[in-house]
Amino acid sequence: MKDKDLSAMLPTHCCHDTEKTQTGKTKEQLINELTEMRQRIADLESGKIKHKQVERALKNSEEKLRSFIDSSTVGIWCFRAKNPIDVNLSEDKLLTEFFKSTCVECNDTYANMMGTTKDKILGTVLYEVMPDTEENREYLKTFIHNGFQISGGISHEIGKNGEEKYFSNSMTAIIKNGKLIEAWGTQTDITNLKCAEQKFKAINKELTLLSQTVKSMKECVSITNKDHKIIFINKTFIETYGFKENEILGKTSSLIFSPSNPKNLKEKIRSSTMKGSWKGELLNVRKDGTEFPIELSTSILKDDKGNATAYIGISSDITERKQAEEVLQESKERYQSLIESTEDPIYLVSRDLRYIYVNTKLLLRFGKSLDEVVGKKYQEFHSPEETKEFSTKVEQVFESGKPLLYEHESKRDGKYFLRTLSPVIDPKTSKTMAVTVVSKDITELKRAEEAQQRAEKEKEYILDAQLEHVIYEDTEMHILWPNKAACDSVNMNREELIGRYCYEIWPQRDEPCEDCPVIASMKAGKPQSAEKTTSDGRSWFIRGYPIRDTEGEIIGAIEVTQDITERKRAEEALRESEEQYRGIFESAGDTFLVFNLEGEIIEANPAACKMYGYPHEELIGLSGKEIVHPDYYHLFEDFKKQVKSGGQFCTESIDVRKDGSTFNIEVHGAPYNYRGKPHLLEVVHDITERKKSEEELQKRLRELETYYKVTMGREARIVELKHQVNELLERLGEERKYKV
């Protein structure tokens, strides 16, 4: 309203500017007051508009922040104090109050780490998941001493499911007017590392128990001092000889040495032991005067300087073995010709696993002579694991007196054998005196079975272990097999998808997509990729890999699809508000690099420093080409050119760390406004493991093709082996194992 308009609003009798109105003010004064009031009203209306604009901008920023937090692969949380805490309180009082803070914000990753869901963790009091213990107080004191922030601190927490957890944390507090309002933090689960440390402690405890093991050994163990007086015996020794411990300690071995032994044997044993060791058989005497044969091994116990401090003797009662040898010797001639004519290794063992007889086939397998094997123990030719297994089987035959059959894998050369263990019965006592072992080589049969099973398992493992959708398609785009992630994405099982067209399942089309990278890869004969956005707003990175047969013909392709929606949103959020998301930029697990338009690095987050092996100050200022493999310089130039023009950029490349080592990457680029000026933003992902998985997939497919060709020629031999195994089982009175 103009002044003349205001003048018209005044009483009509106010004819002159200097004349006073009924209010006692002049016309000019009233006009000025009305003008001022009009300006105030206009200012108030303008303020409302700006306030709404601020509210909309704040809401937009909050939505972007929420998207980034929810997509992070590290746990993110915020605990808010029940009441603002005075930071000048004593440490103990401050911590007591801080333990009462509640969770007001977190992402799903943090909730999963705590064994629950986000809606159940919100509202949780801190001491419910991080107990108020001395260990956790020390961790929080470090947080206080560092100015209410910490990086790499370790906390001991309890998940909602009651499971103990250890986390590596980074945390910073929000302090206003000298009061702690809340704390934001990120965390990584290091529980497995802590468990490994605890296992190491357990190993030390096991070593302490080793000495107790000696006392409980099945063999007789005795230790004599340098004067040849007995200073230690174990429980088995006492049970075998019938002496009480105090009746034999302090005595010499003459107390149990039989006079039936050769005259010079005792001196020979002592002399050989003092020189190093002695091993052999002799007769000893129990407390009741009965003689019995033993096998004895002696050795020297030395101090750190190599001086002898004591002598150890380990012996076994070999009475049963000697009896078995006598019985078997009588019948040896009756079955020797039969045993030697077979193609299978055959041997006899005593209860203590000593070879009593072996045929030529076993000697050839060992590469030993008869004298080098007979009389020796099974464990001298086999691993501890094999010995334990064999000992258990032999003991079962001795206890039951019945034959036993089982499959055995040799650690010597990886061959498989079907072993038949049969008891040798003493006709006089009807007791089992030894065990006959017939070991039939079933390696070809077993490996054919295992190869088939392994091929199926490896195929499922390769498919189902991938987080991305992995689909094997033929040249007509029929689905030959999909992995679990692909099946789950459409709530269908593998059988329902096989044989369908891929384009009718995911994009729900009647024909292939126009720019399908899978079709492009089969046409080009090399991998192709593309980014696509579906109607629901989600972003996908699709890669196609052609598959060839042994003659080089393309027979199909593998499609690998990755959901990159959250990553794209994070990139967009970073481009629009670099300062607002600075804290998240620094703590993000993804690698972020900011380049100027000339291609020099002007900013990098900690994840980037870790990935490339540079300190932050060394990484800043480097040209992008200094971290790119020379063979891929052209891709870096493409990145600069495309992003400068306002476009998006995505490719796979190979980068170089400070130490010169190389690694596979997947890079996404986009324009980025940094500090008010245009820059280039690059988000880098290490895909070394993924590339290995892809190479392994190709390798396994080639192996399956080779296996199919090889196994076709083995079928006749496998059928023959199955017939032989079935015949052997029938002779033992067992059921046939194979249907042929």
C-alpha angles and dihedrals in degrees: 000000000000124000092254089055090052089050090058090058092061122093112281094236090066097093102157132047091232095048115100123238127220088275090062092248129111123247091251092054092051092049091052092049092050091049091052091049091051091053091051092052091050091049091051092052091049091050092056091054093050091047091056091048090053091048091052093048091048092050091050091051092048091052091052092047090050091051092052094047093048093051097048118116091213124073113262122189145160125209116192124204116247087232126003107278121225106237090210092067118110114275094251094050092044092051092046089056093043092055086061093060118115134224109256099163138023143138129245091257091062091046091052090050088055092051097249145072130278095251090054097046095051110095092025114142113237096239089057091066100022107039119220095251132146089250094056093041090058089052092051092045088059087052090055095044090053091060095272095306134094139179124200096007117156122227130186109220142171119228122223087256090058094254117142114238138185120207137188105221140195112194140170130184130227107225124183126179091350094307129112107235103173144330128233122200150162126219142191125205111245096165093121091054091052091048089054090055090051091050089054089056090049090056090058089053090052090054089056089056092052093087090055089055091063090058091055098044118130090229122077110257124193133169124202129190126234089277088058093246117142112250101167139026129172130228094265090055091054093048093047098049099032095229125132115238094250090050094062108027110101092022127107125245088258086087091071100026112113118231087220090075119098111281097245097040096096093053090044091054093048094045094049092045093052088052093050116290148338131210129184149096129286143150123265133183130233123218090264090057098252116141122223136171121252137181110226132195120185133189141168126258109213135190126231091278093054096253118142112251102167145348125242124209124191117185140171132204104244098180095119093046092053091050090049092050090053093049094046094047089061093057098034096101092052096062104021096093091050093049094048093051095058125096092223128084109254126184143158124228134188124229091270089055096254117151110246097171135002131182127229094262092062092046090053090050091051093040088228138123123246093257091052093058111029110085093021125109127251092242091062089070102031140053123263090253093053091045092052092050094047093046091055092051094046091050090052090056092048091049098044101030088219132116119261131200128197142151119253132192113209116226088203097072106347094254122148124230134187102220123202114195115194128180121243105217124209104229091210098052101018087228127134106256100175143348127247115214123200110188114195118194109235096161097125093048094045096046092049089053093044093046090054093047093043092050091054094045094046091049091053092044094051091048100041098040091065117096089202122075107266117191129174111210134180124231090274091055093252112152109245094178137342130200125242094264091055092048093048092050090067098027092244131124125238095258091054092054101043111100095018123114112258093223093057092054107046109021089024095225134148092227138027119285112267096236098032109162090207093060089042091054092053091048095046095039091227138078117291131186141189141173118235135183118212127213091263090062097253122137123224134190108211124192128186124202120189118228120212132195124231090278093054097255116140108244100171145317142252117235117205115188124187127190105231097168096115093044091052090050091050091050090050091049092051092049094052100043115020096160095046093054097039093115092050090045090057096047098039118121091218121085114250125187125181117203130189117231090270091060099254120139109245099166138018134172124232091261089060092050090051094047095050097035096236129128110243094252092053095047093052110085096024118129113244089241090064090069096038124087110250091240089062102046089111090061091054089053089049089051093054094045096047097044093044088058090055097258133127121252131205131167146130120252145151121257132192127231125216091262091056097253117136132220138180118255141184111214131196121190134190140161112273132192106219120180091342096307132097114260139162120256120204125189111196128196124190104231097173092118092045091052089050089052091050091049090047089051091053090046093050092049090053090048091052090052091049092045091053092054094045097046093053088070094047099056095093092051092047092052089050091051091049090053091051093050092049091050091051091050091050091052088055092049092250129133119266111264101201132050107220 
